[in-house]
Amino acid sequence: MLHYAIVFFIIAIIAAVLGFGGIAAGAASIAKILFVVFLILAIASFFFGRGR
């Protein structure tokens, strides 16, 4: 999931450099959402995985 967040972040940077503001904003928002989901899952697996 972190891989997809990084990919969308790179797409957002490239689109912003080329002048595509709408596409850059959309890709950046998707990257933010994926990163937050990754953090939530990583923290949950850290706490629930310690019991084993």
Secondary structure in CASP SS format (residue, H / E / C, confidence):
PFRMAT SS
TARGET T0000
AUTHOR 0000-0000-0000
METHOD secondary structure of the structure
MODEL  1
M C 1.00
L H 1.00
H H 1.00
Y H 1.00
A H 1.00
I H 1.00
V H 1.00
F H 1.00
F H 1.00
I H 1.00
I H 1.00
A H 1.00
I H 1.00
I H 1.00
A H 1.00
A H 1.00
V H 1.00
L H 1.00
G C 1.00
F C 1.00
G H 1.00
G H 1.00
I H 1.00
A H 1.00
A H 1.00
G H 1.00
A H 1.00
A H 1.00
S H 1.00
I H 1.00
A H 1.00
K H 1.00
I H 1.00
L H 1.00
F H 1.00
V H 1.00
V H 1.00
F H 1.00
L H 1.00
I H 1.00
L H 1.00
A H 1.00
I H 1.00
A H 1.00
S H 1.00
F H 1.00
F H 1.00
F H 1.00
G H 1.00
R C 1.00
G C 1.00
R C 1.00
END
